[in-house]
């Protein structure tokens, strides 16, 4: 498969690349071929075997055509339309499995029938692993249900921690989530 992509090389990035060390960290990999340039943009071409999946194919397997791909200041941005939030979650999860560090920078919802609704993007990486485990376990056990299916002591026992430690992790995790949702 032959593919191309465009990199916008700002004057600042160009200067940084020319001052990079011998490792070539700021320069494109050797298997990329610059085929065209105009202004600050450079078009690169590369070959890949058909059995090596690219990120566009990962997205498109969920029925979401890729709308735009561009690179700026070392970050790759991909735009696509997902039919619903569950599909978006699946796409991001699949991409993050293959290429770690995937994040959603902007989320837009269309349609007049959704006026007045607000989308909130919550970065779960703000939670520590333990806070996430505590929240997930509490949720799975029905701690947040009304009436509760499990009390704090039962969830703490399931996690093999003290009730006070459970309360601390729960409060810290809830604070982070509520700050993201309400700010």
One Martini backbone bead per residue (centre of mass of N, CA, C, O) as a GRO file, in nm:
protein
  183
    1UNK     BB    1   0.098   0.036   0.022
    2UNK     BB    2   0.027   0.372  -0.066
    3UNK     BB    3   0.104   0.671   0.121
    4UNK     BB    4  -0.012   0.997   0.235
    5UNK     BB    5   0.111   1.305   0.398
    6UNK     BB    6   0.075   1.607   0.587
    7UNK     BB    7   0.313   1.858   0.695
    8UNK     BB    8   0.331   2.124   0.917
    9UNK     BB    9   0.604   2.353   0.892
   10UNK     BB   10   0.699   2.554   1.103
   11UNK     BB   11   0.944   2.769   1.169
   12UNK     BB   12   0.996   2.652   1.453
   13UNK     BB   13   1.018   2.351   1.368
   14UNK     BB   14   1.244   2.390   1.163
   15UNK     BB   15   1.454   2.498   1.364
   16UNK     BB   16   1.449   2.251   1.551
   17UNK     BB   17   1.534   2.041   1.337
   18UNK     BB   18   1.814   2.179   1.267
   19UNK     BB   19   1.893   2.146   1.599
   20UNK     BB   20   1.918   1.863   1.619
   21UNK     BB   21   2.031   1.583   1.693
   22UNK     BB   22   2.171   1.277   1.575
   23UNK     BB   23   1.900   1.107   1.614
   24UNK     BB   24   1.647   1.243   1.448
   25UNK     BB   25   1.385   1.319   1.615
   26UNK     BB   26   1.291   1.575   1.417
   27UNK     BB   27   1.295   1.373   1.190
   28UNK     BB   28   1.210   1.181   0.955
   29UNK     BB   29   1.190   0.885   0.868
   30UNK     BB   30   1.355   0.691   0.628
   31UNK     BB   31   1.071   0.568   0.493
   32UNK     BB   32   1.035   0.862   0.405
   33UNK     BB   33   0.905   1.058   0.128
   34UNK     BB   34   0.954   1.351  -0.021
   35UNK     BB   35   0.724   1.485  -0.285
   36UNK     BB   36   0.624   1.767  -0.156
   37UNK     BB   37   0.620   2.137  -0.153
   38UNK     BB   38   0.439   2.408   0.031
   39UNK     BB   39   0.552   2.619   0.208
   40UNK     BB   40   0.495   2.457   0.520
   41UNK     BB   41   0.432   2.207   0.343
   42UNK     BB   42   0.464   1.844   0.356
   43UNK     BB   43   0.489   1.563   0.141
   44UNK     BB   44   0.446   1.222   0.225
   45UNK     BB   45   0.574   0.894   0.149
   46UNK     BB   46   0.460   0.548   0.192
   47UNK     BB   47   0.516   0.210   0.267
   48UNK     BB   48   0.290  -0.075   0.313
   49UNK     BB   49   0.166  -0.344   0.419
   50UNK     BB   50  -0.147  -0.489   0.405
   51UNK     BB   51  -0.115  -0.627   0.705
   52UNK     BB   52  -0.072  -0.325   0.799
   53UNK     BB   53  -0.243  -0.135   0.997
   54UNK     BB   54  -0.412   0.157   0.993
   55UNK     BB   55  -0.585   0.402   1.149
   56UNK     BB   56  -0.806   0.435   0.936
   57UNK     BB   57  -0.900   0.137   0.939
   58UNK     BB   58  -0.979   0.131   1.236
   59UNK     BB   59  -1.206   0.340   1.203
   60UNK     BB   60  -1.363   0.219   0.948
   61UNK     BB   61  -1.460  -0.053   1.092
   62UNK     BB   62  -1.698   0.143   1.236
   63UNK     BB   63  -1.823   0.335   1.003
   64UNK     BB   64  -1.587   0.577   0.998
   65UNK     BB   65  -1.502   0.813   0.811
   66UNK     BB   66  -1.233   0.986   0.717
   67UNK     BB   67  -1.195   1.339   0.692
   68UNK     BB   68  -0.913   1.407   0.855
   69UNK     BB   69  -0.547   1.458   0.823
   70UNK     BB   70  -0.303   1.593   1.058
   71UNK     BB   71   0.008   1.771   1.121
   72UNK     BB   72   0.123   1.931   1.434
   73UNK     BB   73   0.376   1.958   1.636
   74UNK     BB   74   0.382   1.621   1.651
   75UNK     BB   75   0.071   1.595   1.596
   76UNK     BB   76  -0.201   1.380   1.537
   77UNK     BB   77  -0.496   1.449   1.344
   78UNK     BB   78  -0.831   1.310   1.359
   79UNK     BB   79  -1.124   1.314   1.154
   80UNK     BB   80  -1.460   1.207   1.252
   81UNK     BB   81  -1.775   1.037   1.222
   82UNK     BB   82  -1.994   0.946   1.476
   83UNK     BB   83  -2.308   0.815   1.557
   84UNK     BB   84  -2.191   0.762   1.858
   85UNK     BB   85  -2.048   0.725   2.166
   86UNK     BB   86  -1.990   0.421   2.155
   87UNK     BB   87  -1.824   0.432   1.897
   88UNK     BB   88  -1.613   0.627   1.993
   89UNK     BB   89  -1.508   0.449   2.221
   90UNK     BB   90  -1.421   0.213   2.039
   91UNK     BB   91  -1.218   0.364   1.868
   92UNK     BB   92  -1.034   0.471   2.093
   93UNK     BB   93  -0.967   0.196   2.214
   94UNK     BB   94  -0.840   0.069   1.961
   95UNK     BB   95  -0.620   0.283   1.919
   96UNK     BB   96  -0.491   0.258   2.208
   97UNK     BB   97  -0.398  -0.034   2.176
   98UNK     BB   98  -0.200   0.032   1.930
   99UNK     BB   99  -0.182   0.358   2.010
  100UNK     BB  100  -0.070   0.523   2.245
  101UNK     BB  101  -0.218   0.836   2.346
  102UNK     BB  102  -0.511   0.862   2.296
  103UNK     BB  103  -0.730   1.145   2.219
  104UNK     BB  104  -0.987   1.376   2.288
  105UNK     BB  105  -1.020   1.717   2.186
  106UNK     BB  106  -1.301   1.706   2.017
  107UNK     BB  107  -1.663   1.753   2.058
  108UNK     BB  108  -1.940   1.713   1.831
  109UNK     BB  109  -2.285   1.798   1.798
  110UNK     BB  110  -2.563   1.727   1.605
  111UNK     BB  111  -2.872   1.860   1.589
  112UNK     BB  112  -3.177   1.992   1.682
  113UNK     BB  113  -3.266   1.761   1.896
  114UNK     BB  114  -3.003   1.865   2.093
  115UNK     BB  115  -3.090   2.102   2.226
  116UNK     BB  116  -2.940   2.179   2.546
  117UNK     BB  117  -2.722   1.985   2.523
  118UNK     BB  118  -2.431   1.858   2.696
  119UNK     BB  119  -2.112   1.787   2.637
  120UNK     BB  120  -1.882   1.574   2.821
  121UNK     BB  121  -1.539   1.558   2.876
  122UNK     BB  122  -1.374   1.279   3.024
  123UNK     BB  123  -1.063   1.227   3.181
  124UNK     BB  124  -0.969   0.923   3.309
  125UNK     BB  125  -0.655   0.982   3.353
  126UNK     BB  126  -0.697   1.149   3.622
  127UNK     BB  127  -0.715   0.885   3.738
  128UNK     BB  128  -0.625   0.657   3.929
  129UNK     BB  129  -0.616   0.327   3.941
  130UNK     BB  130  -0.751   0.308   4.222
  131UNK     BB  131  -0.990   0.498   4.176
  132UNK     BB  132  -1.108   0.337   3.944
  133UNK     BB  133  -1.146   0.071   4.095
  134UNK     BB  134  -1.334   0.181   4.312
  135UNK     BB  135  -1.556   0.290   4.126
  136UNK     BB  136  -1.616   0.029   3.968
  137UNK     BB  137  -1.685  -0.152   4.209
  138UNK     BB  138  -1.910   0.020   4.329
  139UNK     BB  139  -2.086   0.012   4.077
  140UNK     BB  140  -2.110  -0.300   4.040
  141UNK     BB  141  -2.228  -0.334   4.349
  142UNK     BB  142  -2.439  -0.078   4.401
  143UNK     BB  143  -2.355   0.182   4.570
  144UNK     BB  144  -2.525   0.405   4.378
  145UNK     BB  145  -2.781   0.299   4.448
  146UNK     BB  146  -3.152   0.315   4.490
  147UNK     BB  147  -3.099   0.130   4.683
  148UNK     BB  148  -2.840  -0.013   4.811
  149UNK     BB  149  -2.645  -0.309   4.735
  150UNK     BB  150  -2.394  -0.164   4.879
  151UNK     BB  151  -2.160  -0.097   5.110
  152UNK     BB  152  -1.862   0.023   5.210
  153UNK     BB  153  -1.766  -0.238   5.349
  154UNK     BB  154  -1.814  -0.432   5.107
  155UNK     BB  155  -1.631  -0.289   4.905
  156UNK     BB  156  -1.374  -0.295   5.073
  157UNK     BB  157  -1.359  -0.603   5.093
  158UNK     BB  158  -1.340  -0.655   4.784
  159UNK     BB  159  -1.062  -0.470   4.785
  160UNK     BB  160  -0.889  -0.509   5.045
  161UNK     BB  161  -0.984  -0.260   5.235
  162UNK     BB  162  -1.043  -0.003   5.412
  163UNK     BB  163  -1.303   0.208   5.461
  164UNK     BB  164  -1.129   0.469   5.470
  165UNK     BB  165  -0.980   0.417   5.203
  166UNK     BB  166  -1.226   0.404   5.029
  167UNK     BB  167  -1.328   0.693   5.092
  168UNK     BB  168  -1.081   0.842   4.980
  169UNK     BB  169  -1.086   0.735   4.687
  170UNK     BB  170  -1.376   0.813   4.625
  171UNK     BB  171  -1.355   1.119   4.677
  172UNK     BB  172  -1.127   1.178   4.473
  173UNK     BB  173  -1.275   1.069   4.222
  174UNK     BB  174  -1.530   1.241   4.241
  175UNK     BB  175  -1.394   1.516   4.229
  176UNK     BB  176  -1.276   1.484   3.943
  177UNK     BB  177  -1.543   1.429   3.795
  178UNK     BB  178  -1.703   1.683   3.888
  179UNK     BB  179  -1.508   1.891   3.777
  180UNK     BB  180  -1.541   1.804   3.479
  181UNK     BB  181  -1.858   1.834   3.464
  182UNK     BB  182  -1.897   2.139   3.610
  183UNK     BB  183  -1.673   2.325   3.446
   0.00000   0.00000   0.00000
